[in-house]
Amino acid sequence: MLVLIWAIIAEKNTSLPSPLLTLQEAIKLFSDPFYQNGPNDQGIGWNIYASLKRVAVGFGLAAVIGIPLGFMIGRFSFMAGMFNPIISLLKPVSPLAWLPIGLLVFKAAHPAAIWSIFICSIWPMVINTAIGVQRVPQDYMNVARVLNLSEWKILTRILLPSVLPYMLTGVRLAIGTAWLVIVAAEMLTGGVGIGFWVWDEWNNLNVPHIIIAIVVIGFVGLLLEQALVAMARAVTYEETGA
């Protein structure tokens, strides 16, 4: 149905390429996705790889900092009192608003894009992990207190298994936001990446390649999302009645 509507619109508006023309361009594009003709002329495969690499670095840094911080905020009320106002203040800020700060501090586009990924990825991880810790059944904590368990055993035997589904939900939300932001950030910073590739094709008025890039961006985002959904499903458990 979508392709049919697209074909009808393309028939009326000649500036929009038809589905058949776009398919032909996609076949040419993916026949050699990893060619290299200089730093600014590379195949779509290299551009996707560059974007995924930036997302992995920024996302990894956010996980290393955000997940432990979420545990501390959920476990200790004084940490929640310290950080909740800061998170409430900074979370609504658009990730792209942080990009000029990254360019100012790092003096380069690559680390500035990673900084934008980091700052947009950290909040879902912190918030969902903290909520997961706060929703651990009080009975579990009472048993831990009776058994005089150490803080490390409480963390590894009670909190981590209970919080893991919440934590992976935060990770899933964060990866979707990170992939969304990197495309926009690369349009502004330039260099190699799927976002810059889209912008470069727009400057060349190559509309079929833009449509192909939209599909590729959605497909890669879907793969990342489904991988994390499968991981979350593997570690999620259901409470059983007595």
C-alpha positions as a LaTeX table, in Angstrom:
\begin{tabular}{lrrr}
\hline
Residue & $x$ (\AA) & $y$ (\AA) & $z$ (\AA) \\
\hline
Met1 & 0.00 & 0.00 & 0.00 \\
Leu2 & 2.82 & 2.38 & 0.91 \\
Val3 & 4.71 & 1.66 & $-2.33$ \\
Leu4 & 1.50 & 2.15 & $-4.31$ \\
Ile5 & 0.85 & 5.55 & $-2.71$ \\
Trp6 & 4.50 & 6.46 & $-3.34$ \\
Ala7 & 4.17 & 5.49 & $-7.02$ \\
Ile8 & 1.00 & 7.57 & $-7.44$ \\
Ile9 & 2.62 & 10.64 & $-5.84$ \\
Ala10 & 5.77 & 10.18 & $-7.96$ \\
Glu11 & 3.58 & 10.02 & $-11.08$ \\
Lys12 & 2.04 & 13.40 & $-10.19$ \\
Asn13 & 5.26 & 14.99 & $-8.87$ \\
Thr14 & 8.24 & 14.38 & $-11.14$ \\
Ser15 & 10.73 & 15.72 & $-8.55$ \\
Leu16 & 10.05 & 12.63 & $-6.40$ \\
Pro17 & 11.71 & 9.48 & $-7.79$ \\
Ser18 & 9.50 & 6.47 & $-8.42$ \\
Pro19 & 9.88 & 3.23 & $-6.44$ \\
Leu20 & 11.32 & 1.47 & $-9.49$ \\
Leu21 & 13.97 & 4.16 & $-10.04$ \\
Thr22 & 14.87 & 4.09 & $-6.34$ \\
Leu23 & 15.19 & 0.30 & $-6.45$ \\
Gln24 & 17.50 & 0.51 & $-9.45$ \\
Glu25 & 19.68 & 3.07 & $-7.64$ \\
Ala26 & 19.70 & 0.88 & $-4.52$ \\
Ile27 & 20.96 & $-2.09$ & $-6.55$ \\
Lys28 & 23.81 & 0.04 & $-7.93$ \\
Leu29 & 24.56 & 1.45 & $-4.48$ \\
Phe30 & 24.74 & $-1.89$ & $-2.71$ \\
Ser31 & 26.65 & $-3.61$ & $-5.50$ \\
Asp32 & 29.80 & $-1.99$ & $-4.05$ \\
Pro33 & 28.98 & $-0.50$ & $-0.60$ \\
Phe34 & 32.61 & $-0.37$ & 0.58 \\
Tyr35 & 34.36 & 1.50 & $-2.22$ \\
Gln36 & 36.79 & 4.32 & $-1.37$ \\
Asn37 & 37.61 & 7.21 & $-3.69$ \\
Gly38 & 39.09 & 9.56 & $-1.11$ \\
Pro39 & 38.03 & 10.79 & 2.34 \\
Asn40 & 34.81 & 12.44 & 1.13 \\
Asp41 & 33.75 & 9.80 & $-1.40$ \\
Gln42 & 33.13 & 6.46 & 0.27 \\
Gly43 & 30.50 & 3.75 & $-0.04$ \\
Ile44 & 27.40 & 3.67 & 2.10 \\
Gly45 & 28.81 & 0.72 & 4.04 \\
Trp46 & 31.71 & 2.81 & 5.36 \\
Asn47 & 29.33 & 5.61 & 6.30 \\
Ile48 & 27.09 & 3.25 & 8.29 \\
Tyr49 & 30.18 & 1.76 & 9.96 \\
Ala50 & 31.46 & 5.23 & 10.95 \\
Ser51 & 28.10 & 6.18 & 12.46 \\
Leu52 & 27.79 & 2.89 & 14.36 \\
Lys53 & 31.32 & 3.34 & 15.72 \\
Arg54 & 30.48 & 6.80 & 17.08 \\
Val55 & 27.25 & 5.48 & 18.58 \\
Ala56 & 29.10 & 2.57 & 20.21 \\
Val57 & 31.68 & 4.85 & 21.87 \\
Gly58 & 29.19 & 7.45 & 23.12 \\
Phe59 & 26.66 & 4.82 & 24.14 \\
Gly60 & 29.32 & 2.76 & 25.93 \\
Leu61 & 30.53 & 5.76 & 27.92 \\
Ala62 & 26.93 & 6.57 & 28.88 \\
Ala63 & 26.38 & 2.98 & 30.07 \\
Val64 & 29.60 & 2.93 & 32.12 \\
Ile65 & 28.59 & 6.12 & 33.95 \\
Gly66 & 24.78 & 6.03 & 33.80 \\
Ile67 & 24.03 & 2.51 & 35.04 \\
Pro68 & 26.13 & 2.72 & 38.25 \\
Leu69 & 24.75 & 6.21 & 38.86 \\
Gly70 & 21.21 & 4.86 & 38.46 \\
Phe71 & 21.94 & 2.13 & 41.03 \\
Met72 & 23.23 & 4.70 & 43.53 \\
Ile73 & 20.28 & 7.05 & 43.00 \\
Gly74 & 17.79 & 4.22 & 43.46 \\
Arg75 & 19.59 & 2.71 & 46.46 \\
Phe76 & 20.43 & 5.82 & 48.50 \\
Ser77 & 17.83 & 8.53 & 49.10 \\
Phe78 & 20.44 & 11.26 & 49.65 \\
Met79 & 21.89 & 10.51 & 46.17 \\
Ala80 & 18.38 & 10.80 & 44.72 \\
Gly81 & 17.97 & 14.16 & 46.46 \\
Met82 & 21.27 & 15.36 & 44.99 \\
Phe83 & 20.85 & 14.20 & 41.40 \\
Asn84 & 17.11 & 14.23 & 40.67 \\
Pro85 & 16.89 & 18.05 & 40.32 \\
Ile86 & 19.94 & 18.06 & 38.00 \\
Ile87 & 18.49 & 15.25 & 35.86 \\
Ser88 & 15.09 & 17.02 & 35.72 \\
Leu89 & 16.83 & 20.19 & 34.54 \\
Leu90 & 19.12 & 18.66 & 31.90 \\
Lys91 & 16.99 & 15.81 & 30.52 \\
Pro92 & 14.59 & 17.99 & 28.47 \\
Val93 & 17.47 & 19.77 & 26.69 \\
Ser94 & 17.77 & 18.73 & 23.05 \\
Pro95 & 20.94 & 16.68 & 22.43 \\
Leu96 & 21.80 & 18.89 & 19.46 \\
Ala97 & 21.86 & 21.90 & 21.80 \\
Trp98 & 24.91 & 20.25 & 23.43 \\
Leu99 & 26.72 & 19.91 & 20.10 \\
Pro100 & 28.17 & 23.47 & 20.04 \\
Ile101 & 29.50 & 22.90 & 23.58 \\
Gly102 & 31.22 & 19.75 & 22.34 \\
Leu103 & 32.71 & 21.59 & 19.38 \\
Leu104 & 33.92 & 24.35 & 21.69 \\
Val105 & 35.51 & 21.97 & 24.21 \\
Phe106 & 36.93 & 19.27 & 21.92 \\
Lys107 & 37.78 & 21.47 & 18.90 \\
Ala108 & 36.82 & 18.63 & 16.52 \\
Ala109 & 33.65 & 17.23 & 15.00 \\
His110 & 34.24 & 13.53 & 15.81 \\
Pro111 & 34.45 & 13.84 & 19.62 \\
Ala112 & 31.69 & 16.46 & 19.58 \\
Ala113 & 29.33 & 13.96 & 17.91 \\
Ile114 & 30.31 & 11.31 & 20.49 \\
Trp115 & 29.61 & 13.86 & 23.25 \\
Ser116 & 26.11 & 14.44 & 21.84 \\
Ile117 & 25.48 & 10.68 & 21.83 \\
Phe118 & 26.73 & 10.40 & 25.40 \\
Ile119 & 24.56 & 13.21 & 26.76 \\
Cys120 & 21.38 & 11.92 & 25.09 \\
Ser121 & 21.97 & 8.27 & 26.03 \\
Ile122 & 22.75 & 8.65 & 29.71 \\
Trp123 & 19.35 & 9.88 & 30.97 \\
Pro124 & 17.19 & 6.83 & 30.01 \\
Met125 & 19.77 & 4.51 & 31.57 \\
Val126 & 19.99 & 6.51 & 34.82 \\
Ile127 & 16.23 & 6.93 & 35.21 \\
Asn128 & 15.18 & 3.36 & 34.35 \\
Thr129 & 17.92 & 1.80 & 36.47 \\
Ala130 & 16.97 & 3.99 & 39.46 \\
Ile131 & 13.28 & 3.12 & 39.05 \\
Gly132 & 14.17 & $-0.57$ & 38.88 \\
Val133 & 16.14 & $-0.36$ & 42.12 \\
Gln134 & 13.32 & 1.50 & 43.86 \\
Arg135 & 10.79 & $-1.16$ & 42.77 \\
Val136 & 12.69 & $-4.10$ & 44.21 \\
Pro137 & 10.19 & $-5.81$ & 46.57 \\
Gln138 & 10.73 & $-4.79$ & 50.18 \\
Asp139 & 10.50 & $-8.46$ & 51.22 \\
Tyr140 & 13.78 & $-9.11$ & 49.41 \\
Met141 & 15.50 & $-6.31$ & 51.29 \\
Asn142 & 14.04 & $-7.49$ & 54.60 \\
Val143 & 15.47 & $-10.96$ & 54.02 \\
Ala144 & 18.84 & $-9.41$ & 53.18 \\
Arg145 & 18.73 & $-7.45$ & 56.43 \\
Val146 & 17.84 & $-10.55$ & 58.46 \\
Leu147 & 20.69 & $-12.51$ & 56.84 \\
Asn148 & 23.03 & $-9.55$ & 57.42 \\
Leu149 & 24.15 & $-9.56$ & 53.79 \\
Ser150 & 26.92 & $-7.22$ & 52.72 \\
Glu151 & 26.18 & $-4.36$ & 50.31 \\
Trp152 & 28.06 & $-6.24$ & 47.57 \\
Lys153 & 25.87 & $-9.36$ & 48.01 \\
Ile154 & 22.74 & $-7.22$ & 48.06 \\
Leu155 & 23.87 & $-5.68$ & 44.78 \\
Thr156 & 24.84 & $-8.91$ & 43.02 \\
Arg157 & 22.24 & $-11.35$ & 44.43 \\
Ile158 & 19.16 & $-9.14$ & 44.83 \\
Leu159 & 19.36 & $-5.79$ & 43.06 \\
Leu160 & 21.05 & $-6.76$ & 39.79 \\
Pro161 & 18.73 & $-9.69$ & 38.88 \\
Ser162 & 15.65 & $-7.64$ & 39.83 \\
Val163 & 16.77 & $-4.46$ & 38.07 \\
Leu164 & 18.09 & $-6.05$ & 34.86 \\
Pro165 & 14.77 & $-5.85$ & 32.92 \\
Tyr166 & 14.38 & $-2.15$ & 33.84 \\
Met167 & 18.02 & $-1.49$ & 33.02 \\
Leu168 & 17.72 & $-3.08$ & 29.58 \\
Thr169 & 14.58 & $-1.05$ & 28.91 \\
Gly170 & 16.64 & 2.07 & 29.56 \\
Val171 & 19.40 & 0.75 & 27.31 \\
Arg172 & 16.85 & 0.07 & 24.57 \\
Leu173 & 15.42 & 3.59 & 24.79 \\
Ala174 & 18.93 & 5.04 & 24.83 \\
Ile175 & 20.14 & 3.19 & 21.73 \\
Gly176 & 17.13 & 4.40 & 19.73 \\
Thr177 & 17.77 & 7.99 & 20.79 \\
Ala178 & 21.50 & 7.64 & 20.11 \\
Trp179 & 20.95 & 6.39 & 16.56 \\
Leu180 & 18.45 & 9.21 & 15.98 \\
Val181 & 20.83 & 11.87 & 17.24 \\
Ile182 & 23.96 & 10.72 & 15.41 \\
Val183 & 22.28 & 11.20 & 12.03 \\
Ala184 & 21.33 & 14.79 & 12.89 \\
Ala185 & 24.73 & 15.51 & 14.47 \\
Glu186 & 26.62 & 14.26 & 11.43 \\
Met187 & 24.55 & 16.51 & 9.18 \\
Leu188 & 25.89 & 19.47 & 11.16 \\
Thr189 & 29.48 & 18.33 & 11.73 \\
Gly190 & 30.31 & 16.70 & 8.39 \\
Gly191 & 32.89 & 13.96 & 7.82 \\
Val192 & 32.17 & 10.30 & 7.17 \\
Gly193 & 28.83 & 9.02 & 8.45 \\
Ile194 & 25.33 & 8.21 & 7.29 \\
Gly195 & 24.03 & 11.64 & 8.39 \\
Phe196 & 26.70 & 13.49 & 6.44 \\
Trp197 & 26.07 & 11.16 & 3.48 \\
Val198 & 22.38 & 12.13 & 3.45 \\
Trp199 & 23.24 & 15.82 & 3.57 \\
Asp200 & 25.86 & 15.44 & 0.84 \\
Glu201 & 23.37 & 13.66 & $-1.41$ \\
Trp202 & 20.86 & 16.47 & $-0.80$ \\
Asn203 & 23.48 & 19.01 & $-1.88$ \\
Asn204 & 23.94 & 16.92 & $-5.02$ \\
Leu205 & 20.12 & 16.76 & $-5.45$ \\
Asn206 & 20.33 & 12.96 & $-5.50$ \\
Val207 & 16.88 & 12.27 & $-4.08$ \\
Pro208 & 16.85 & 8.47 & $-4.72$ \\
His209 & 19.93 & 8.11 & $-2.51$ \\
Ile210 & 18.22 & 10.13 & 0.23 \\
Ile211 & 15.23 & 7.78 & 0.19 \\
Ile212 & 17.58 & 4.77 & 0.26 \\
Ala213 & 19.40 & 6.29 & 3.24 \\
Ile214 & 16.10 & 6.79 & 5.10 \\
Val215 & 15.28 & 3.10 & 4.64 \\
Val216 & 18.80 & 2.05 & 5.69 \\
Ile217 & 18.70 & 4.26 & 8.81 \\
Gly218 & 15.34 & 2.77 & 9.79 \\
Phe219 & 16.53 & $-0.78$ & 9.11 \\
Val220 & 19.71 & $-0.40$ & 11.20 \\
Gly221 & 17.71 & 1.19 & 14.02 \\
Leu222 & 15.23 & $-1.70$ & 13.85 \\
Leu223 & 18.04 & $-4.27$ & 14.09 \\
Leu224 & 19.53 & $-2.53$ & 17.14 \\
Glu225 & 16.11 & $-2.30$ & 18.78 \\
Gln226 & 15.23 & $-5.95$ & 18.12 \\
Ala227 & 18.58 & $-7.17$ & 19.43 \\
Leu228 & 18.00 & $-5.37$ & 22.72 \\
Val229 & 14.36 & $-6.52$ & 22.89 \\
Ala230 & 15.54 & $-10.12$ & 22.54 \\
Met231 & 18.13 & $-9.57$ & 25.26 \\
Ala232 & 15.55 & $-8.01$ & 27.58 \\
Arg233 & 13.12 & $-10.88$ & 26.95 \\
Ala234 & 15.82 & $-13.39$ & 27.86 \\
Val235 & 16.41 & $-11.88$ & 31.31 \\
Thr236 & 12.83 & $-10.83$ & 32.18 \\
Tyr237 & 10.98 & $-13.04$ & 34.61 \\
Glu238 & 7.39 & $-13.12$ & 35.83 \\
Glu239 & 6.37 & $-13.17$ & 39.46 \\
Thr240 & 4.60 & $-16.40$ & 40.38 \\
Gly241 & 1.91 & $-16.68$ & 43.02 \\
Ala242 & 2.15 & $-18.95$ & 46.03 \\
\hline
\end{tabular}
